[in-house]
Amino acid sequence: MVRLNKKITLACAICSSRNYSTTKNVSTQAVRLEVQKYCKTCGKHTLHRETK
């Protein structure tokens, strides 16, 4: 059985705090995920990117 979903962590692009975790289907999404999310450290909505 092949596992297609991979657990990823999202980090804030400004302060680099790792706030969110989610899953992603690696067979259909080859590029890194970038989402606007609320960062409690910065206190505003910022860009969060997938980390390694």
Buried (B, 14 or more C-beta within 10 A) or exposed (E): EEEEEEEBBBBBEEEEBEBBEBEBEEEEEEEEEEEEEEBEEBEEEBBBBBEE
